[in-house]
Amino acid sequence: MKKKQDKSQKAYVIPHTHWDREWRYPLWKNRVLLIEFMEEMLYTLDTDPEYKCFLLDGQVAPIEDYLEVMPQDRERVTKHIKDGRIAVGPWYSLPDLYPLDGECLVRNLLKGIRVSQRYGDWQKVGYNSFGWGQTAQFPQIYDGFGIDFIICAKKVSEERAPQSEFMWQGPDGTQVLTSRLGEHARANFYFNAFLYTKYGMNCISDKFKYSPGLSGVVMHNADSENCDEDFFIIDSKKGYDRSLLKKGMDAAWTATDASVVDDHRLFLNGTDFSTPHPELSNMLKDLNEIYEDREFVNCRMEEYAATMHDNVNKGDLRVVKGELRDGPSCDCSGNALSSRIYLKQLNKKAQNILLHKAEPLAAALSAYGIKYPKGMLDVAWKYMLQSHPHDSINGVTQDKTADDVENRLQQAIEIGNVTYDKMVAETLKMIDLSSWSCPQKLVHI
């Protein structure tokens, strides 16, 4: 009997999606798509014990959005998060980094962790594969939250970081083990293995396009008002071609050759609005049979992070300093900082009233026994943080979404102003006006 060969290499395959609350489509169209996505994911987790974990894009806002309209699924969702099978956080939403006050990034993480904990747990990896660049302070910010591994999949040049992994150093000297991922970044497995095996063609080439016989049933609004909208697949193709798996996986493996650890490779299976991929468990089973020297597992990102810490000599890694916003300039967020500038101006106004007026005065008065207006300020922050996702705050959307963002920022501003006025009133009540000669005791501020 032939002895089974020990598997010397390990592939960590993590299914995920990149989920914008609003971008290509307005909020409620995206919400309908989110319902379809979540229902498929929950069914897959309920029925497939080998499907270990799905990474929900490093944020928790989609969970809130889904349960707002599907509250009957709260118990199912909470169970899978507690069991580690849905990875949420550490972010609340997916902010752009450059139009925002740095305090807003810290608050976004803080809220993301707190909301994630309400459902069970949070992902302890600095996952920021969505950003149009990375602010220089991220190593120290993440370190402050106890996060010791960062994924920063965009805008890091191979010149600065020839290997995928490096030590990223913040301005205060804090260094955190970081990965820029490999070629095709968060879509490595998805582009090279999953889609190729499912459709039998190179999805990165111009040959990858819709065809009725291959892609499934689609729906399209053909009236004059909506004729330019996308076609939506409503009954997609099921299954995959096992005979193509090895070729696709070999391409994916080669694309991660810049990893500093040859025998442990990370493969992310997903992209913008991709589905839960219920075929994944069978794919991994087939891959484990095809390769005698490679083990394929579906796991949480923390497992891969722990492996990297155990196997990387951090002293040998290149140290990269400063912000990660390598060019070309047209690919960085600078090209969107001037779009719909009124949104940035409104956001600045909202930040100023909350961060520099309402909150400081309320905090100071709480030391004198005045009740802190936590409820009002929490609502204001939620409105503001829901305006900070990268596409939303930059206005690279249709007009409907820009209007929604403007409305949310206006709510944050109004709440901040009325809260500040209330705190000023409480301050005035504490002032001894007994010696003031004005009988009406009117106070103008």
C-alpha positions as CSV (number, residue, x, y, z in Angstrom):
1,M,0.0,0.0,0.0
2,K,1.4,3.4,-1.0
3,K,2.2,5.6,1.9
4,K,0.4,9.0,1.8
5,Q,2.9,11.8,1.2
6,D,3.2,14.5,3.9
7,K,1.9,17.8,2.7
8,S,4.7,20.3,3.0
9,Q,2.8,23.4,1.7
10,K,-0.4,24.9,3.0
11,A,-2.9,27.2,1.2
12,Y,-5.2,29.4,3.3
13,V,-8.3,30.0,1.2
14,I,-10.6,32.7,2.6
15,P,-13.9,33.5,0.8
16,H,-14.9,37.2,1.1
17,T,-16.7,40.0,-0.7
18,H,-16.1,43.7,-1.1
19,W,-19.4,45.2,-0.1
20,D,-20.1,48.9,-0.6
21,R,-23.2,50.2,1.1
22,E,-23.8,52.4,-1.9
23,W,-21.7,53.0,-4.9
24,R,-22.6,51.7,-8.4
25,Y,-26.2,51.5,-7.2
26,P,-28.0,53.5,-4.5
27,L,-28.5,52.3,-1.0
28,W,-31.7,50.3,-1.4
29,K,-30.8,48.6,-4.6
30,N,-27.6,47.5,-2.8
31,R,-29.8,46.4,0.2
32,V,-31.8,44.1,-2.0
33,L,-28.5,42.6,-3.3
34,L,-27.3,42.3,0.3
35,I,-30.4,40.3,1.2
36,E,-29.8,37.9,-1.6
37,F,-26.1,37.6,-0.6
38,M,-26.8,37.1,3.1
39,E,-29.5,34.5,2.5
40,E,-27.2,32.4,0.3
41,M,-24.4,32.7,2.8
42,L,-26.5,31.8,5.8
43,Y,-27.9,28.8,3.9
44,T,-24.4,27.7,3.0
45,L,-23.2,28.0,6.6
46,D,-26.3,26.2,7.9
47,T,-25.9,23.2,5.6
48,D,-22.1,22.9,4.9
49,P,-20.0,22.2,8.1
50,E,-16.9,22.2,6.0
51,Y,-17.4,25.9,5.0
52,K,-15.5,27.3,8.0
53,C,-15.5,31.0,7.5
54,F,-16.6,33.9,5.3
55,L,-14.8,37.3,5.6
56,L,-17.3,40.1,5.4
57,D,-14.9,42.7,4.0
58,G,-13.4,43.8,7.3
59,Q,-16.6,45.7,8.4
60,V,-19.8,45.1,10.4
61,A,-22.2,47.7,8.8
62,P,-23.6,45.1,6.4
63,I,-24.8,43.0,9.4
64,E,-26.7,46.0,10.7
65,D,-28.1,46.8,7.3
66,Y,-29.3,43.2,6.8
67,L,-30.9,42.8,10.2
68,E,-32.7,46.1,9.8
69,V,-34.9,44.5,7.1
70,M,-34.5,40.8,8.1
71,P,-34.7,40.9,12.0
72,Q,-35.9,37.3,12.0
73,D,-32.4,36.1,11.1
74,R,-30.7,37.8,14.1
75,E,-30.2,34.5,15.9
76,R,-28.7,32.7,12.9
77,V,-26.4,35.6,12.1
78,T,-25.3,35.9,15.8
79,K,-24.6,32.2,16.1
80,H,-22.3,32.1,13.0
81,I,-20.4,35.2,14.2
82,K,-20.0,33.8,17.7
83,D,-18.8,30.5,16.1
84,G,-16.2,32.4,14.0
85,R,-17.8,31.4,10.7
86,I,-18.7,35.0,9.7
87,A,-15.7,37.3,10.3
88,V,-16.8,40.9,10.9
89,G,-14.8,44.1,11.8
90,P,-12.6,45.6,12.9
91,W,-14.1,48.5,10.9
92,Y,-17.6,49.7,11.2
93,S,-17.8,51.0,7.6
94,L,-15.1,51.2,4.9
95,P,-13.8,54.8,5.1
96,D,-11.6,56.7,2.7
97,L,-8.6,58.0,4.6
98,Y,-7.8,61.4,3.2
99,P,-10.9,63.5,3.4
100,L,-11.5,62.5,7.0
101,D,-10.2,63.7,10.4
102,G,-7.8,61.1,11.9
103,E,-10.1,60.9,14.9
104,C,-12.9,59.6,12.6
105,L,-10.7,56.6,11.6
106,V,-10.1,55.8,15.3
107,R,-13.9,56.1,16.0
108,N,-14.7,54.0,13.0
109,L,-12.5,51.2,14.4
110,L,-13.9,51.7,17.9
111,K,-17.5,51.5,16.8
112,G,-16.7,48.6,14.5
113,I,-15.2,46.6,17.3
114,R,-18.1,47.4,19.7
115,V,-20.8,46.6,17.3
116,S,-19.1,43.4,16.2
117,Q,-18.9,42.3,19.9
118,R,-22.6,42.7,20.2
119,Y,-23.0,39.9,17.7
120,G,-20.1,37.8,19.1
121,D,-16.6,38.7,18.1
122,W,-14.5,40.9,15.8
123,Q,-11.7,40.1,13.3
124,K,-8.4,40.9,14.9
125,V,-6.6,41.7,11.7
126,G,-6.1,45.2,10.3
127,Y,-8.0,44.4,7.1
128,N,-8.0,47.4,4.7
129,S,-8.0,45.9,1.2
130,F,-10.5,48.5,0.1
131,G,-8.6,51.8,0.6
132,W,-7.3,54.0,-2.1
133,G,-4.1,54.3,0.0
134,Q,-3.1,53.8,3.6
135,T,-2.4,56.6,6.0
136,A,1.0,56.7,7.7
137,Q,-0.4,56.5,11.2
138,F,-2.1,53.1,10.6
139,P,0.6,51.0,12.3
140,Q,0.2,53.0,15.6
141,I,-3.6,53.1,15.3
142,Y,-3.9,49.4,14.8
143,D,-1.3,48.7,17.4
144,G,-3.4,50.7,19.9
145,F,-6.2,48.3,19.3
146,G,-4.0,45.3,19.9
147,I,-3.9,44.4,16.2
148,D,-0.5,43.0,15.1
149,F,-1.1,42.0,11.4
150,I,-2.2,44.3,8.6
151,I,-3.6,43.6,5.1
152,C,-3.1,46.7,2.9
153,A,-3.8,45.4,-0.6
154,K,-3.7,48.6,-2.6
155,K,-1.3,51.3,-3.6
156,V,1.9,49.7,-2.3
157,S,4.6,49.6,-5.1
158,E,6.8,46.6,-5.6
159,E,9.7,49.0,-5.6
160,R,9.1,50.0,-2.0
161,A,8.0,46.5,-1.0
162,P,9.5,43.9,-3.4
163,Q,8.2,41.1,-1.2
164,S,4.6,40.9,-0.2
165,E,5.3,41.1,3.5
166,F,7.2,43.9,5.3
167,M,7.4,45.8,8.5
168,W,5.3,49.0,8.2
169,Q,6.6,51.7,10.5
170,G,4.4,54.6,11.7
171,P,5.7,58.1,12.5
172,D,6.0,57.2,16.2
173,G,8.2,54.2,15.4
174,T,5.6,51.5,15.8
175,Q,6.2,48.6,13.4
176,V,3.5,46.1,12.5
177,L,3.9,43.0,10.2
178,T,2.0,43.9,7.0
179,S,1.1,42.2,3.8
180,R,0.3,43.9,0.5
181,L,-0.9,40.4,-0.8
182,G,0.3,39.2,-4.2
183,E,-0.7,39.7,-7.7
184,H,-4.4,40.4,-8.1
185,A,-4.5,41.0,-4.3
186,R,-7.9,40.1,-2.7
187,A,-9.1,38.5,-5.9
188,N,-6.2,36.1,-6.4
189,F,-8.0,32.8,-6.0
190,Y,-11.2,34.2,-7.3
191,F,-9.7,35.4,-10.7
192,N,-7.2,32.6,-11.3
193,A,-8.9,29.5,-9.8
194,F,-12.6,30.0,-9.0
195,L,-13.8,31.8,-12.1
196,Y,-11.6,30.0,-14.5
197,T,-12.8,26.6,-13.2
198,K,-16.4,27.8,-13.2
199,Y,-16.5,29.3,-16.7
200,G,-13.5,27.9,-18.5
201,M,-11.9,31.2,-19.6
202,N,-9.5,33.8,-18.4
203,C,-11.6,36.3,-16.5
204,I,-9.0,39.0,-16.7
205,S,-9.0,38.9,-20.5
206,D,-11.4,40.6,-22.9
207,K,-12.9,37.1,-23.6
208,F,-14.6,37.2,-20.2
209,K,-18.1,38.5,-21.0
210,Y,-21.7,37.6,-20.6
211,S,-23.1,34.9,-22.8
212,P,-26.6,33.4,-22.2
213,G,-25.6,29.8,-22.5
214,L,-22.7,30.1,-20.0
215,S,-23.7,32.7,-17.4
216,G,-27.3,31.9,-16.6
217,V,-30.6,33.9,-16.7
218,V,-30.4,37.7,-16.5
219,M,-32.9,40.5,-16.1
220,H,-32.7,44.0,-17.6
221,N,-35.0,47.0,-17.4
222,A,-35.5,48.0,-21.0
223,D,-37.5,51.2,-20.6
224,S,-36.0,54.5,-21.7
225,E,-35.3,55.6,-18.1
226,N,-33.4,52.5,-17.1
227,C,-32.0,51.1,-20.4
228,D,-28.4,52.0,-19.5
229,E,-28.5,50.1,-16.2
230,D,-26.6,46.8,-15.7
231,F,-27.9,43.3,-16.5
232,F,-28.5,41.3,-13.4
233,I,-28.0,37.5,-13.3
234,I,-31.0,36.1,-11.5
235,D,-30.2,32.4,-11.9
236,S,-26.5,31.9,-12.2
237,K,-24.5,28.9,-13.4
238,K,-23.9,26.2,-10.8
239,G,-21.0,23.8,-10.5
240,Y,-17.4,23.9,-12.0
241,D,-15.1,21.9,-14.2
242,R,-12.8,19.8,-11.9
243,S,-10.4,19.2,-14.8
244,L,-9.5,22.9,-14.9
245,L,-8.7,23.2,-11.2
246,K,-5.0,22.4,-11.3
247,K,-4.2,24.9,-14.1
248,G,-6.2,27.6,-12.3
249,M,-4.6,26.9,-8.9
250,D,-1.1,26.8,-10.4
251,A,-1.7,30.3,-11.8
252,A,-3.0,31.5,-8.4
253,W,0.0,30.0,-6.6
254,T,2.5,31.6,-9.0
255,A,0.8,35.0,-8.4
256,T,1.8,34.7,-4.7
257,D,5.5,34.0,-5.3
258,A,6.4,37.3,-3.7
259,S,5.4,35.9,-0.3
260,V,8.2,35.7,2.2
261,V,7.1,32.3,3.3
262,D,7.1,29.8,0.4
263,D,5.2,27.0,2.2
264,H,2.3,29.1,3.5
265,R,0.3,31.1,1.0
266,L,-2.8,33.2,1.5
267,F,-5.5,33.1,-1.2
268,L,-8.6,35.4,-1.1
269,N,-11.6,34.3,-3.0
270,G,-13.8,37.3,-3.8
271,T,-14.1,40.8,-5.2
272,D,-16.7,43.6,-5.5
273,F,-20.1,42.2,-4.7
274,S,-19.0,38.6,-5.2
275,T,-21.2,35.9,-3.7
276,P,-20.5,33.4,-0.9
277,H,-19.4,30.7,-3.5
278,P,-21.1,27.6,-2.0
279,E,-19.0,25.4,-4.4
280,L,-15.8,26.3,-2.4
281,S,-15.9,23.3,0.0
282,N,-16.0,20.9,-2.9
283,M,-13.3,22.8,-4.7
284,L,-11.0,22.6,-1.7
285,K,-11.7,18.9,-1.3
286,D,-10.8,18.3,-5.0
287,L,-7.6,20.4,-4.7
288,N,-6.5,18.3,-1.7
289,E,-6.9,15.2,-3.8
290,I,-5.1,16.7,-6.8
291,Y,-2.0,18.0,-5.0
292,E,0.0,15.5,-3.1
293,D,2.2,18.1,-1.4
294,R,-0.3,20.9,-0.7
295,E,-3.0,21.2,1.9
296,F,-5.9,23.5,1.2
297,V,-8.0,24.9,4.1
298,N,-10.7,27.4,4.6
299,C,-10.0,29.4,7.8
300,R,-10.1,32.7,9.5
301,M,-7.6,35.4,8.7
302,E,-6.2,35.2,12.2
303,E,-5.0,31.7,11.6
304,Y,-2.9,32.8,8.7
305,A,-1.7,35.8,10.7
306,A,-0.5,33.6,13.5
307,T,1.3,31.4,11.0
308,M,3.1,34.4,9.6
309,H,4.2,35.5,13.0
310,D,5.5,32.0,13.7
311,N,7.4,31.7,10.4
312,V,8.7,35.1,9.6
313,N,12.0,36.5,10.8
314,K,10.8,40.1,11.2
315,G,14.4,41.4,11.5
316,D,15.0,40.3,7.9
317,L,12.0,42.1,6.5
318,R,12.2,45.5,4.7
319,V,10.9,48.4,6.8
320,V,8.5,50.6,4.9
321,K,7.8,54.1,6.4
322,G,5.1,56.6,5.8
323,E,1.8,56.6,4.0
324,L,1.2,53.9,1.4
325,R,-0.3,55.8,-1.6
326,D,2.1,54.9,-4.4
327,G,1.2,55.9,-7.9
328,P,0.4,56.4,-10.6
329,S,-1.4,59.4,-9.3
330,C,-4.6,58.7,-11.3
331,D,-5.1,55.5,-9.4
332,C,-4.9,57.1,-5.9
333,S,-7.7,58.8,-4.0
334,G,-6.3,62.2,-4.9
335,N,-8.2,62.0,-8.1
336,A,-11.5,62.0,-6.2
337,L,-10.8,64.6,-3.5
338,S,-12.2,67.4,-5.7
339,S,-15.3,65.5,-6.8
340,R,-18.5,66.8,-5.2
341,I,-16.5,69.1,-3.0
342,Y,-19.6,70.2,-1.1
343,L,-19.7,66.7,0.5
344,K,-16.2,67.2,1.9
345,Q,-17.1,70.6,3.2
346,L,-20.2,69.4,4.9
347,N,-18.2,66.5,6.4
348,K,-15.7,69.0,7.7
349,K,-18.5,71.0,9.3
350,A,-19.9,67.9,10.9
351,Q,-16.5,66.9,12.2
352,N,-15.9,70.3,13.7
353,I,-19.2,70.6,15.5
354,L,-18.9,67.0,17.0
355,L,-15.2,66.8,17.7
356,H,-14.4,70.4,18.7
357,K,-17.6,71.7,20.2
358,A,-20.4,69.3,21.3
359,E,-18.3,66.5,22.6
360,P,-15.6,68.5,24.5
361,L,-18.2,70.7,26.3
362,A,-20.4,67.7,27.1
363,A,-17.4,65.8,28.5
364,A,-16.3,68.7,30.6
365,L,-19.8,69.2,32.0
366,S,-20.1,65.6,32.9
367,A,-17.3,66.2,35.5
368,Y,-19.7,68.6,37.2
369,G,-22.6,66.1,37.2
370,I,-24.3,67.1,34.0
371,K,-25.7,64.0,32.2
372,Y,-23.6,63.3,29.1
373,P,-25.9,63.2,26.0
374,K,-24.6,59.9,24.8
375,G,-27.7,58.9,22.9
376,M,-27.8,62.0,20.8
377,L,-24.1,62.0,20.0
378,D,-24.1,58.3,19.2
379,V,-26.8,58.9,16.6
380,A,-24.8,61.8,15.1
381,W,-21.7,59.7,14.8
382,K,-23.6,56.9,13.2
383,Y,-24.9,59.3,10.5
384,M,-21.4,60.6,10.0
385,L,-19.7,57.3,9.9
386,Q,-22.2,56.0,7.4
387,S,-21.2,58.9,5.2
388,H,-17.5,58.0,5.3
389,P,-17.2,54.9,3.1
390,H,-14.7,55.7,0.4
391,D,-17.1,56.0,-2.5
392,S,-19.7,57.8,-0.5
393,I,-17.6,60.6,0.9
394,N,-15.8,61.1,-2.4
395,G,-19.1,61.4,-4.3
396,V,-18.0,58.9,-7.0
397,T,-21.6,57.7,-7.2
398,Q,-24.8,58.5,-8.9
399,D,-26.7,61.6,-7.8
400,K,-29.1,59.7,-5.6
401,T,-26.3,58.4,-3.4
402,A,-24.7,61.9,-3.2
403,D,-28.1,63.2,-2.0
404,D,-28.3,60.5,0.6
405,V,-24.8,61.3,1.9
406,E,-25.6,65.0,2.0
407,N,-28.7,64.2,4.1
408,R,-26.9,62.1,6.6
409,L,-24.2,64.8,7.1
410,Q,-26.9,67.4,7.6
411,Q,-28.4,65.2,10.3
412,A,-25.1,64.9,12.0
413,I,-24.6,68.7,11.9
414,E,-28.1,69.4,13.2
415,I,-27.7,66.9,16.1
416,G,-24.3,68.4,16.9
417,N,-25.6,71.9,17.0
418,V,-28.6,71.3,19.1
419,T,-26.6,69.2,21.5
420,Y,-24.0,71.9,21.8
421,D,-26.7,74.5,22.5
422,K,-28.1,72.3,25.2
423,M,-24.7,72.0,26.8
424,V,-24.2,75.8,26.6
425,A,-27.6,76.2,28.4
426,E,-26.4,73.8,31.1
427,T,-23.2,75.9,31.5
428,L,-25.2,79.1,31.9
429,K,-27.4,77.5,34.6
430,M,-24.2,76.9,36.6
431,I,-23.1,80.5,36.5
432,D,-24.0,82.7,39.5
433,L,-25.9,85.6,38.0
434,S,-27.2,87.0,41.4
435,S,-25.1,90.2,41.1
436,W,-26.1,90.9,37.6
437,S,-28.3,94.0,37.5
438,C,-30.3,93.2,34.3
439,P,-33.8,92.1,35.6
440,Q,-34.5,89.9,32.6
441,K,-31.2,88.1,32.8
442,L,-31.1,87.5,29.1
443,V,-27.9,85.8,27.9
444,H,-26.9,86.2,24.3
445,I,-24.3,83.7,23.0
